[in-house]
Amino acid sequence: MLKRIVSRVAWSAVAAVLTLSAANAADLIKVKMAEVVRSQFYVPMYVALSKGFVKSEGLDVSLITTNGGDRAGAMILSGQADFALAGPEVPIYIYNGESPDKPVIFCALTATDGLFLASRRKIDNFKWSMIDGKKVLGWRPGSTPELYLEYVLKQHKVAAATVNGIITNVGHAARDGAWISGVGDFAIFNEPNLTKLVGAGHAHLITSIGKEVGRADYTVFFAKKGWLEKNQAIAQKWTNAIARAQVWVQTASEREIAEAIAPFFPGLTIDDNIAVVNRYRTVGVPIWATSTVVDKGGPAKAQEIMVVGDVLPVGKEVAYDKIVDTSYGESATKKLASK
């Protein structure tokens, strides 16, 4: 009899917890976010999700991996996603387009390019002139990775014919296979692709594109102005969560970060993730933004690169205060400071 009573009490307690959890889940605001690719380059975002910072703000965010900035932008315009993470060129293209509902950048995530230049064979004393006359596997035309690659090559006086001949017609999902099959002498890769290729002996790291470029906003959170006006609280909650993650990442160990992001990269071991995090931390420049406030020089540098890449006409640059709203980042900073 006593056992039955205890059992009933125990099951009642479990049922109460499950009911409470269900109620809490029901209270969360469901949001859809389009990420341009799945990469450890976005570590602070995955930390915000896995460490519960997003949930504690009352949000239930579903990630949609689009594998293309153009696709992320299209999802925002069509209303299939509430906000997106992509290169600043996407909201700038949209701003200069015909859409009457202009995009607004409201939160920063990365501080420069997160891709790496790699070669097919090991090169001990690399010189940029070695790329002259070679085939380079790049990215989609007009995309941030491609624009930044071209900018760096031009800055290092790589032959114009080589820059103009960059391979840009290989889709994101097919790039690794194309490289392994022999396409290109040099290539740019993001993570975790680079770690996989290097580990298998298919590629050799040369340098960080971000180190060559310096500070330039590379991926940002943006939404349509109309959505933001109706959902200021949601945008603020998300920005608060990212701000907490940025602080956590600054002091966490490589292993702690690797374990936090592991659920988002099921195909990688903890050691693989540790290697990636360590690579980002030792490239010589800050890869991840340390504040959710978009740095004023970031979009300016990004647009300079777009002009050099002939995808943004001179005079069509968008003023910082026309496309960036710093109020969300500033409020997140104040909230952190008050704790």
N, C-alpha and C positions, 0 to 999 in steps of 0.2 A: 504493500500500500504506500509506504513511505517513498519507495523507489518511483512509483507511478506519479506521486505528487511532485517529487524533485524533477522527474522527467518533464512533467507538464510545465513546471516553472521555467526549466531550461529552454524548452521549445518556445514558450511564451516570450522569453527574453530575446531569443534569436529572431522570432517573428517581429518583435518590436523594432529590433535593429534594422532588419530588412525593410520594414515599412518606413522607418525613418530615412533610410538610405534612398528608397524609392521616392519619398517625398522631397528629399533634398535634390535628387536628380531632376525631378519634375520642376523644381523651382529655378533651375539653371536656364539661362537664356541661350537658345540654340542659334549658332552663327555659322555661316559657311565662309571659309577663306581659301582663296586660290593661291597656292605657292608655285613659283615658276618651275622649280625642280626639287627633288628630294636630295639634300646635300648637308653634310656637317658644317658647311659654310654658314648655315643658319642656326648654329648651336644655341644661341640665347633663346630662340623661339621654341626649340624642342625642350630646352630646360624649363621654360615657363610652363609648358604643358605637362611635362613629366613630374616636376616637383610640386605640382598643385597650385602654382601661383595664379594660373588662369581660372581654375575652378574656385579658388578662394575669392576671386573677384565676381563670381556668380555667372561665369560663362561656360558653355559647352560648345567648343569650337571643332568643327569638322574640317579637316584639311583635304583639299582637292589638288593633287599634283598634276599640273597641266603640261609639263615638259615643253614650255615655250612662253616667252613673255607676251607674244602676240595673242596666244590663247588665253592667258591670264587676263589681259586687257579686254578680250572679247567677252569673257565671262562676267566682268564687271559691267560692261556696257549692256549686256543682255539681262542682267539681274540674276544670273545663275550663281553668283557669289556676292557676298556682302562687301568684302574688301579683299585686297590682293597684296602679295609680296612679289615684287618684280623690280627690274632695273628702272631707274628714273626716266629712261628713254620712253618707257611705255606711257606713263601719264603725260609726258611732254608731247608725244605723238598725238595722243587723244586730245590734249588741250588745243593743239594747233589744227585739229580736225574739225569735223562738222557737228559733233555732238554738242547740243546746247547745255547739257549737264556736265560741266567741266570737272576733271579729277582734282583731288586735293591730297597731297602727301601729308600724313599726320604723325608718323613715327619712324624713327631711324633704326636700322638693325646692323648693317655692316658699314665699315669705314673705308673700304677700298676693294679692288678686284680680289676674288678668292680663288682664281684659277692659276694653274702652273704650266709653264712651258716645259715640254719633255722631248727627248730625242729617241730615235730608234736604237742607237748604239751609245755606249758610254763615252762621254767627252770630258776629259780631265781639265783642259784649259779652254773653256768655251769663249769664243769671240762671236759677236753678232754677225760679222761678215761671213761666218760659216753657213748662215741661212741663205745667202745669195744663191740663186739658181736652184734651190731645193724646193720640194713640195711641202706645204704646211697645211695640216688639217685644222681648219678653223671652226667657226660656229655659223649659225644662221645669219644671213646678211641683215645688217641693221640692228642686231642684238647687242646687248652690252658686252658679252665675251668677245665678239668679233670686233666691235669698235675699239675696245681697249687694247686688244692684240695688235690691230693695225696701227693704233696710236704709238704703241711702244716700238714697233718695228720701224716706223717712220722716224721716231726720235733717235733711234740708233742707226739711221741712214742705211737701212736694208734696201736693196735694189727695188725700185718701183715695180719692175716686172714681177718680182717675187711676191710683193704685197698684193698686187693686182691679181695674181694667180692663186691666192689662198683658196683652198677647197672649202666651199660653204654649202654644198648641196647634200651633205650627209646628215640625216636626222639624228636627234639626240640619242634615241634608243639604239641606233645602229653604229654609233661612232666607235665604240670599243671593238666591235667585230670588224669594222672596216680597217682600223689601225692594225689589229692582229693579222689581218689578211694581207697587209702590205701597203695600205693606202697612206701616203705621206712619209716624209723624212723627219719632220718635226710636227708637234701638235700641242694644243692646249687641252688640259683636262681639269675637271673639277673633282671634288671628293664626293663619294668614296671611290670613284672610278680610277683615279691615279694610284691610290694605295693598292688596289687589286692588280693593276697592270704592272706596277713596279714589283710587287710581291711575286708575280708569275714570271718576271724577267722579260716582259714585253716592252717596258719603257724605262727611261732613265731621267730623273729629275734634273732640270737645268736651273730654273729660277722661278720666283714668284712674280706674276704679272703685277700684283698689287704693290710689291716692293718697288718695281720699276715706275709705276704710276704715281705712288704717294697717295695722300688723302683725296678721296673722291667718292661721294656717296654712290654705292653700287647696287644695293637692294633696299627698297623702302616699302612701307605699308601705305597704301593709298586707297581711296574710295571716291565714288562720285559725290559731288558737293551736296546733291539732293539727299543722298543716303545719310551723309554725316549730319546734316541739319536735323534729321529726324531721329538719329541714333547717336547723339553726342555721348550719352552715358556708356554705350557699348564700346565706342572707340576709346573712351577714357579708361575703361576697365582693362581693355586689351593693352593699352600703353602702360598702365600701371604694372601689369604682369610682366611685360617685357623689361621694364625698368628694374624690377626686382631680380629678374634673371640676369641682367647685365651685371649687377652688383655681385650676385652669387658666383658667376663665372670668373670674375676677376680674382677671387681668393680661393676657389676650389682647385683641387689637384686634377691632373690629367685623368687619373682613374675615376675620380668622382664624376667628372664631366662625361667620361666615356660610359659609365654605368647609367647616368641620367638619360643619355640620348640613345642607349642601346635598343629600346623598344621600337624606335623609328628606323633601325637598320638591322633587321633580322638576319641578313646574309653576312654580317661581319662579326668577328670575335671582339671581345673587350680589348684585346691587344691591338687589333686593327684600329679601333676607335681611338685608343690611346696614342697610336702613331700619328693619326690624322690631327688630333688636338694639339699634339706636340709640334707638328709641322706648322700649323697655323700660328702657334705661339712663338715660333722661333724664326719667322721669315724676315724679321727686321723692321716691320711696321705693324701698327695695330690693325688687325683684320676685322675684328668686331667693334662696333661703336660702343662707347662707354656711356652714352647718354641717348635717350629717346628723342632729344631735340635735334632736328636735322641741322647739321653744321652748314653755315651760310656758304662756305667755300666749296662744299661738296657738290651741290647741283650746278654751281658755276663751272667747276672742273669737268663735270660730266657733260655739260653742254659744249664746252670747248672741245672735248673729245668727239662729240657728235658733229660739230662743225668741221673738224679736221677729217672726219670720216665721210663727209659729203652727204650726211643724212639729215642735217639741220642747216637750212640756209642762214647766212649771216643776216641778222636783223629779226630772225624768228625765235631768238632765245626768249624763254619765258622768265620773267622777273621772279625772284625768290618769293616775295610776298604775294604773288599771284597764284602760286601753285603749292606753297608750303604753309601749313597752319602749325605754329609752334606752341599753341596753347595747351595741347594735350601733353606734350613732352614736359613743358614747364610745370604743369599741375602734378604730373607723376614725380618730378624731381622734388617738388615741395612736400609731397606726401611721404616720400622716402626720408627726407630730412627731418620730418616731424616725429619719426619713430625712434 
